[in-house]
Amino acid sequence: MTHYPPVSLIGVPTDIGAGHRGASMGPEALRVAGISRALEERGLTVVDRGNLVGPMNPWLPPAEGYRHLAEVVAWNRSVLDACYAELALGQLPIMLGGDHCLAMGSITAAARWCREKSRKLRVLWLDAHADFNTSVITPSGNIHGMPVACLCGLGPRELTELGGSAPALKPEEIRQIGIRSVDPGEKKLVRDVGLDIYDMRYIDEIGVKRAMEEALEGVDADTHLHVSFDVDFLDPSIAPGVGTRVRGGPNYREAQLVMEMIADTGRVGSVDIVELNPAFDKRNMTAKLAVDLMESLFGKSTLMRE
């Protein structure tokens, strides 16, 4: 059984980068669904750091291609500082979002920590969307559609240089899994950049097991795994509590296998749970499923395995 460092839960209650209101309620929904207790039952030591605070969502139209840029920067700086502080203490930060723009802060923190420790970083981006828009190609200006581009150095300087230098991430350090909605402009961009994308068609063709083996290839004892889990990765029939539903995602069993195979590496070092929107949920079922999947990510399986 993998021995994990103590876990720190960091609530980030904002929907600043999203196109729908409500992801700001995500952290509380995950707490109500029992995330602390579930992880403690896995044998983990869990400390809940409470919620970060930041600017209110002004709900304004885009300015020069970006909605709420200054507020997005403020929230992500807080996330970066909080996640980096936990890593420096030897903790395993789990960011309870909030929308997916916040991954810029958490992943920049992981990247900085890895650079300082001379460790390899591998980001697993579990999502229905590639999140590789820029101000030029975005249909909406919503920054939750841009974090991967910003992390790879394509975006406003305030976000690409969040950690002091750009880019935070090289395209070869990220694997995108479950993708099934890519905007027209994004399609060319992700191909030009060479992003490693395991979309749903590819997963359907070769199966979850082989896709995950490929996505995890090269992960070793020297690798820090960051799992950025957008709840809309899941099929909306099992996870209705998201703002941007896209049919055709992984079912319950496929999602469990994804998490179990990541757990088998024993290398998970930081996690995001984002885009949970209780306003669209039914009796908190999506939050409960997210907690269930976190148990699998930290080693819960049907039988004891070698």
C-alpha positions in Angstrom: 0.0 0.0 0.0 1.3 3.4 -1.0 2.3 5.7 1.9 1.0 9.2 1.1 2.0 12.4 2.9 -0.7 14.2 4.9 -3.4 15.7 2.8 -4.4 19.4 2.9 -7.8 20.4 1.6 -7.9 24.0 0.2 -11.3 25.4 -0.7 -11.4 27.9 -3.5 -15.0 29.2 -3.7 -15.2 31.1 -7.0 -16.7 30.8 -10.4 -14.6 33.7 -11.7 -13.5 32.0 -14.9 -16.7 30.2 -15.7 -19.7 30.9 -18.0 -22.3 29.8 -15.4 -22.6 30.9 -11.8 -22.4 28.1 -9.1 -19.0 26.5 -9.1 -18.2 28.8 -6.1 -20.4 26.4 -4.1 -18.3 23.4 -5.0 -15.9 23.3 -2.0 -18.8 23.1 0.5 -20.6 20.4 -1.6 -17.5 18.3 -1.5 -17.3 18.7 2.3 -20.9 17.9 2.7 -20.3 14.7 0.6 -17.7 13.7 3.2 -14.4 14.1 1.5 -12.4 14.4 4.7 -13.8 11.3 6.3 -13.5 9.3 3.0 -9.8 10.1 2.8 -9.2 9.4 6.5 -10.8 6.0 6.0 -8.1 5.4 3.3 -5.6 5.8 6.1 -4.6 9.4 5.2 -4.1 12.2 7.6 -6.3 15.1 6.5 -6.3 18.7 7.4 -8.9 21.1 6.0 -7.3 24.6 5.6 -10.7 26.2 5.0 -11.4 28.5 2.1 -9.2 31.0 0.3 -10.7 34.5 -0.1 -10.6 36.6 -3.2 -12.6 39.1 -5.3 -16.3 38.7 -5.9 -17.4 37.7 -9.4 -18.4 41.0 -11.1 -20.2 39.1 -13.9 -19.1 41.5 -16.7 -18.6 41.0 -20.4 -15.1 40.3 -21.8 -12.6 43.1 -22.1 -10.0 42.5 -24.9 -10.9 38.8 -25.1 -10.8 38.0 -21.4 -13.6 38.0 -18.8 -12.6 39.1 -15.3 -8.8 39.0 -16.0 -7.7 41.0 -12.9 -9.9 38.9 -10.6 -8.7 35.6 -12.2 -5.1 36.7 -11.6 -5.9 37.5 -7.9 -7.5 34.1 -7.2 -4.8 32.2 -9.0 -2.0 34.0 -7.1 -3.8 32.9 -3.8 -4.0 29.3 -5.1 -0.4 29.3 -6.2 0.8 30.6 -2.8 -1.5 28.2 -0.8 -0.6 25.0 -2.8 3.1 25.8 -2.9 3.1 26.4 0.9 1.6 22.9 1.4 4.1 21.2 -0.9 6.9 23.0 0.9 5.5 21.6 4.2 5.6 18.0 2.7 1.8 18.0 2.4 -0.3 16.8 -0.5 -2.6 19.7 -1.6 -6.1 18.9 -2.9 -7.7 22.0 -4.3 -11.5 22.0 -3.9 -12.7 24.3 -6.7 -14.1 26.5 -8.0 -13.8 26.6 -11.8 -10.9 25.1 -13.9 -9.1 28.5 -14.4 -7.7 27.9 -10.9 -5.5 25.0 -12.1 -3.1 27.7 -13.4 -2.3 28.4 -9.7 -2.1 24.9 -8.5 -0.1 23.6 -11.4 2.3 26.5 -11.4 2.9 25.7 -7.7 3.6 22.0 -8.5 5.9 23.0 -11.4 7.9 25.4 -9.2 8.2 22.8 -6.4 9.3 20.2 -9.0 12.0 22.5 -10.4 13.3 23.2 -7.0 13.5 19.5 -6.1 14.7 18.5 -9.6 11.7 16.2 -10.0 9.8 15.4 -13.1 6.2 16.7 -13.4 3.4 14.9 -15.1 0.0 16.6 -15.3 -3.1 14.4 -16.0 -5.9 16.7 -17.2 -9.2 14.8 -16.9 -11.7 16.9 -18.8 -14.3 17.0 -21.5 -12.6 20.2 -22.8 -9.0 20.9 -24.0 -9.1 24.3 -22.3 -6.6 25.6 -24.8 -8.3 28.8 -26.0 -6.7 32.1 -26.3 -8.2 35.6 -26.4 -8.0 35.5 -30.2 -9.9 32.2 -30.7 -12.1 32.1 -27.6 -15.9 32.0 -28.4 -16.8 33.4 -24.9 -13.8 35.1 -23.2 -14.3 32.7 -20.2 -10.9 32.0 -18.8 -11.8 28.5 -17.6 -11.4 27.6 -21.3 -7.8 28.9 -21.3 -5.7 27.4 -18.4 -3.7 24.8 -20.4 -2.8 27.4 -23.1 -1.7 29.9 -20.3 0.3 27.2 -18.5 2.1 26.5 -21.8 2.9 30.2 -22.3 0.1 31.3 -24.6 -2.0 34.0 -23.0 -1.7 37.3 -21.1 1.6 37.9 -19.3 -0.2 38.2 -15.9 -1.2 34.5 -16.2 1.6 33.0 -18.2 4.1 34.5 -15.8 2.1 33.7 -12.6 5.1 32.0 -11.1 7.6 34.6 -12.2 8.6 32.9 -15.5 6.9 31.4 -18.5 5.9 28.8 -19.5 5.1 27.0 -16.3 4.6 23.8 -18.2 6.0 22.2 -21.4 3.4 20.5 -23.6 5.1 17.2 -23.2 4.5 17.3 -19.4 0.7 17.1 -19.8 -1.7 14.3 -20.9 -5.3 15.2 -21.6 -7.8 12.4 -21.0 -11.5 12.2 -21.8 -11.6 15.2 -24.2 -14.7 15.4 -26.5 -15.3 19.1 -27.0 -12.7 21.2 -28.7 -13.5 24.6 -30.3 -12.5 25.1 -34.0 -9.6 27.4 -33.2 -8.4 25.2 -30.5 -8.1 22.1 -32.8 -5.4 23.7 -34.9 -3.6 25.2 -31.8 -3.4 21.9 -29.9 -2.1 20.2 -33.1 0.5 22.9 -33.7 1.7 22.7 -30.0 1.7 18.9 -30.1 -0.5 18.3 -27.0 -0.9 14.7 -26.0 -4.7 14.2 -26.1 -6.5 10.9 -25.3 -9.9 11.9 -26.6 -13.0 9.8 -26.2 -12.8 8.4 -29.7 -9.3 7.1 -29.0 -10.3 5.7 -25.7 -13.3 4.0 -27.4 -11.0 2.5 -30.0 -8.2 1.1 -27.7 -10.0 1.0 -24.3 -9.4 2.8 -21.0 -6.6 0.4 -19.9 -4.4 0.9 -22.9 -5.0 4.6 -23.0 -4.1 5.0 -19.4 -1.0 2.9 -19.8 0.1 5.2 -22.6 -0.7 8.3 -20.6 1.2 7.1 -17.6 4.2 5.8 -19.5 7.5 7.1 -18.1 6.1 7.9 -14.7 8.7 6.7 -12.2 9.9 7.2 -8.6 11.2 10.6 -9.6 7.8 11.8 -10.9 5.3 14.2 -9.2 1.8 13.4 -10.6 -0.6 16.3 -10.6 -4.2 15.2 -11.3 -6.5 18.0 -12.5 -10.0 16.5 -12.3 -12.7 18.5 -14.0 -16.0 16.9 -13.0 -17.3 17.3 -16.5 -14.8 14.7 -17.5 -17.6 12.3 -16.4 -20.6 11.5 -18.5 -23.4 13.9 -17.5 -25.8 11.0 -17.0 -23.8 10.1 -13.8 -22.5 13.6 -13.1 -25.1 16.3 -13.8 -23.7 18.9 -11.4 -21.5 20.8 -13.9 -22.0 24.0 -15.9 -20.8 22.7 -19.3 -22.2 19.2 -19.9 -20.9 17.2 -22.8 -22.4 13.8 -23.5 -20.3 10.8 -24.3 -17.9 10.9 -21.3 -16.5 8.0 -19.3 -19.1 5.9 -17.3 -18.8 5.0 -13.7 -16.7 1.9 -14.2 -14.4 3.6 -16.7 -13.8 6.5 -14.4 -13.0 4.2 -11.5 -10.4 2.4 -13.7 -8.8 5.7 -14.6 -8.4 6.6 -11.0 -7.3 3.1 -9.9 -4.6 3.0 -12.6 -3.3 6.4 -11.5 -3.4 5.2 -7.8 -1.3 2.1 -8.9 1.6 4.4 -9.7 1.7 5.7 -6.1 3.0 9.0 -7.4 0.0 11.3 -6.9 1.5 14.5 -5.4 -1.3 17.2 -5.9 -4.9 17.2 -7.0 -7.6 19.6 -8.3 -11.3 18.8 -8.1 -13.0 21.6 -10.2 -16.1 22.7 -12.0 -18.5 21.0 -9.5 -21.6 23.1 -9.7 -24.2 22.2 -7.0 -26.8 24.5 -8.7 -27.1 22.0 -11.5 -26.7 18.9 -9.3 -29.3 16.4 -8.0 -29.2 15.8 -4.3 -25.4 16.3 -4.3 -24.9 13.1 -6.3 -22.1 14.6 -8.4 -20.1 15.6 -5.3 -20.6 12.2 -3.8 -19.3 10.6 -7.0 -16.3 12.9 -7.0 -15.6 11.8 -3.4 -16.0 8.2 -4.4 -13.5 8.7 -7.2 -11.0 10.4 -4.8 -11.1 7.2 -2.7 -10.1 5.2 -5.8 -7.4 7.7 -6.6 -5.9 7.1 -3.2 -6.0 3.3 -3.4 -9.5 2.0 -2.7 -10.0 -1.1 -4.9 -12.2 -4.2 -4.8 -9.4 -6.5 -3.7 -5.9 -6.1 -2.3 -3.6 -5.9 -5.2 0.2 -6.1 -5.5 
